[in-house]
Structures are given as structure tokens and as C-alpha cells.
Amino acid sequence: MKKTTILFDLDGTLIDSTQAIILSFNDTFDTFNFQKPTQEEICKYIGYTLEDMFTFLKIEKRYINHCILEYKKNYRKRSLLMTKLLPDAKEAVLLAHSFAKLGIVTTKTGIYSKEILEHLGIMKYFDVLIGREQVLNPKPHKEPIEKALSQMNAIAKEAWMIGDTKLDLLSAKNANINSIGVLCGYAKEDELKKYSKHIESNSLNAVQYIINNF
């Protein structure tokens, strides 16, 4: 029986859907005749919920729900074609699956995330996928991690969260589990070091760290 549990974030940790995200935001801003943000501004907030992203991108509250629906429509059209696994991501999942129970904890919509992972051929390795619609309080709140652990009958002290943003690491801290930040996504090393003492270049190295040290 596998005792260790490893939870992965998605964007910037296992997958790269940057262009699909940017184009879907651009289409949404065009639809409503809003001034489009720069690519850098969009990437700065990847990892947050869509509600937060549109807020940070200066959309008035009364328009946010409309923008989210439009974004999801645009993203759904291109997500499978424009999403790829990050280098060594599949190797990371296969290695982790050899000794641990695996889950996904993401702020992306769960149903779309599952479709993407099935398309990429790795959903079968995960016992649980917790998306935005499955929780009231997304990362950095502890709820998504605690919900994943509960569904997996996992013990917090034997669980790890691997992610590329402070939201992942803060969620892990709030849920009292171990964390590893990875540099293959959207945050810089100096930022991640504020929230976790374990930083690796990518998810494969993060999994190897767990094997070698715990």
C-alpha cells in the first residue's frame, strides 16, 4: 500500500497552456471592447482563479461573470490543441506513481482539466482531481488540499504539494503538508523561497527529491 501522497498543480507544473490562456483572454477583452492587457500582465496572474485574474486585470466587478463565461468558451475551443506537457512532466508522473498516490489540485475548471489530462494520456495515474468548481475556497486556502487528501484517505504528514506559484505553497502550508516549489512555471526562485524551503527546477527533480530524502 502506498503511504506517500503527492499533489500536483497543473499550469506551470505539469502542463503549458500559456498561449491558449493568453489568446482566450485577448478574445474575451475584444468581445467586450476592453483594453487588452499585455502578455506579461496575463502571465503574472496565471495560477489565480479567473475571478481574481479579471479583477487584477482591472475589469469592473459587474462584468466579471460575463467575462468568465466568455473566457471559458474561448479556452474550451483551443485548450486541447494548444496545451502540452512540460519537459519531463510525464516522467515525473510515472516516477511518482511508482511509489505514491497522486492527485491534482488546481484553480482551473476541473472538468476541462480532466479532459486535458486525458488527452495528454496521464489522467489515469491520478486518483483525484480537485478543480475550482469543487471548492468554495480555492488556493491559497487549505480547502482544496484537504478535500483531495480526504478523498484519497491520505495522511497530511505523508503528503506533498508540488507547484510553481506561491498559491500552491501557501495552500500546502495552510493544510500543514510538505511543499516543493518548481521553477518551470510562472514564479521566480526568490519569490518561491519565501514560501517553501524546497525549490527544484521541475517536477521530475521534485519527485526525485522526495525519493532521495524521505
C-alpha positions in Angstrom: 0.0 0.0 0.0 1.4 3.4 -1.0 1.8 5.7 2.0 3.2 8.8 0.3 0.8 11.2 -1.4 1.8 13.7 -4.0 -0.4 16.5 -5.2 0.5 18.4 -8.3 -0.6 21.8 -9.6 -1.2 22.0 -13.4 -0.3 25.1 -15.3 3.5 25.7 -15.0 4.0 22.5 -13.0 2.9 19.7 -15.4 1.4 21.4 -18.4 2.0 24.5 -20.6 -1.2 26.1 -21.8 0.2 29.7 -21.8 -0.8 30.5 -25.4 -4.3 29.1 -25.0 -4.8 31.2 -21.9 -3.4 34.4 -23.5 -5.4 34.1 -26.7 -8.6 33.3 -24.7 -8.1 36.4 -22.6 -7.4 38.5 -25.7 -10.6 37.2 -27.4 -12.6 38.0 -24.2 -11.3 41.5 -23.9 -12.0 42.1 -27.6 -15.6 40.8 -27.3 -16.4 43.4 -24.6 -14.3 46.1 -26.2 -12.0 46.3 -23.1 -8.4 47.4 -23.4 -6.3 44.3 -23.7 -3.6 43.6 -21.1 -0.1 42.7 -22.1 1.1 39.1 -22.3 3.3 39.8 -19.3 0.4 41.0 -17.3 -1.7 37.9 -18.0 1.2 35.5 -17.2 1.8 37.3 -13.9 -1.5 36.1 -12.6 -1.7 32.6 -14.1 -2.5 30.3 -11.1 -5.1 32.5 -9.6 -8.8 31.9 -10.2 -10.4 33.5 -13.2 -12.4 35.8 -10.8 -9.1 37.1 -9.4 -7.4 37.3 -12.7 -10.1 39.5 -14.2 -10.1 41.6 -11.1 -6.3 42.1 -11.2 -6.6 43.0 -14.9 -8.9 45.8 -13.9 -12.3 44.5 -15.0 -15.2 46.0 -13.1 -17.0 43.6 -10.8 -20.3 43.8 -12.7 -18.6 42.4 -15.8 -16.5 39.6 -14.3 -19.1 36.8 -14.5 -19.8 37.6 -18.2 -16.0 37.7 -18.9 -15.5 34.3 -17.2 -18.2 32.7 -19.3 -16.7 34.2 -22.5 -13.2 33.2 -21.5 -14.3 29.6 -20.8 -16.0 29.4 -24.2 -12.8 30.6 -25.9 -10.5 28.4 -23.9 -12.5 25.3 -24.4 -12.2 25.7 -28.2 -8.4 25.7 -28.1 -7.3 24.1 -24.9 -6.7 20.6 -26.2 -4.8 21.7 -29.3 -2.7 24.3 -27.6 -1.8 22.5 -24.3 1.3 20.3 -24.0 3.1 18.6 -21.2 6.2 20.4 -19.8 9.5 18.7 -20.4 10.0 15.7 -18.1 6.4 16.1 -16.7 5.3 12.6 -17.8 8.5 11.1 -16.4 7.7 12.9 -13.1 4.2 11.5 -13.0 5.3 7.9 -13.9 8.1 8.0 -11.2 5.7 9.5 -8.6 3.1 6.9 -9.4 5.6 4.1 -8.8 5.7 4.9 -5.0 2.9 7.4 -4.2 -0.8 8.1 -4.5 -1.3 11.1 -6.9 -3.7 13.9 -7.1 -4.2 17.2 -8.9 -5.2 20.4 -7.1 -5.8 23.3 -9.5 -7.7 26.6 -9.8 -8.6 25.6 -13.3 -12.1 24.3 -14.0 -11.9 20.6 -13.0 -14.0 19.2 -15.9 -11.7 20.9 -18.5 -8.6 19.9 -16.6 -9.6 16.3 -16.7 -10.2 16.5 -20.5 -6.8 18.0 -21.0 -5.0 15.3 -18.9 -7.0 12.5 -20.6 -6.0 14.0 -24.0 -2.3 14.1 -22.8 -2.6 10.5 -21.6 -1.8 10.9 -17.9 -5.2 11.3 -16.2 -5.2 7.5 -15.4 -2.3 8.0 -13.0 -4.3 10.3 -10.7 -6.8 9.2 -8.0 -8.3 12.7 -7.5 -8.6 16.0 -9.4 -9.8 19.0 -7.4 -10.7 21.9 -9.6 -12.2 25.4 -9.0 -15.8 24.2 -9.0 -15.2 21.6 -6.4 -14.4 24.0 -3.6 -15.7 27.2 -2.0 -12.2 28.5 -1.2 -9.5 28.0 -3.8 -5.7 28.1 -3.3 -4.1 29.6 -1.2 -6.8 28.3 1.1 -6.3 24.9 2.6 -9.7 23.6 1.4 -8.6 22.1 -2.0 -5.7 20.2 -0.5 -7.7 19.0 2.5 -10.5 17.9 0.1 -8.0 15.9 -2.0 -6.5 14.2 1.0 -9.9 13.3 2.4 -11.0 11.7 -0.9 -7.7 9.8 -1.1 -7.8 8.7 2.6 -4.3 10.3 2.8 -2.4 11.5 5.9 -1.2 15.1 5.9 2.2 14.4 7.3 2.9 12.0 4.5 1.7 14.3 1.7 3.4 16.8 -0.6 2.3 19.6 -2.8 4.3 20.4 -5.9 3.6 23.7 -7.6 5.1 26.7 -9.4 3.4 29.6 -7.6 3.1 30.9 -4.0 -0.5 29.9 -4.1 0.4 26.3 -4.2 3.0 26.6 -1.4 0.7 28.7 0.8 -2.1 26.2 0.4 0.3 23.5 1.4 1.4 25.4 4.4 -2.2 26.2 5.4 -3.1 22.5 5.1 0.0 21.5 7.1 1.6 19.4 4.4 5.1 19.5 2.8 5.7 21.5 -0.3 8.2 21.9 -3.2 8.3 24.9 -5.5 9.3 24.3 -9.1 10.9 26.8 -11.5 9.4 25.5 -14.7 6.3 27.8 -14.4 5.4 31.4 -13.7 7.2 32.4 -10.5 10.8 33.4 -9.8 13.0 31.5 -7.4 13.4 34.4 -4.9 9.6 34.6 -4.6 9.1 30.8 -4.1 11.8 30.7 -1.5 9.6 32.9 0.7 7.1 30.1 1.0 9.0 26.8 0.8 12.5 25.7 1.8 12.4 23.1 -1.1 12.8 24.5 -4.6 13.6 22.4 -7.7 13.9 23.1 -11.4 11.0 21.0 -12.4 8.5 18.4 -11.2 10.8 15.4 -12.1 13.5 16.8 -9.8 10.9 17.5 -7.2 9.8 13.8 -7.2 13.4 12.7 -7.1 14.0 14.9 -4.1 11.1 13.2 -2.3 12.5 9.8 -3.1 16.0 10.7 -2.0 15.2 12.5 1.2 12.0 10.9 2.5 
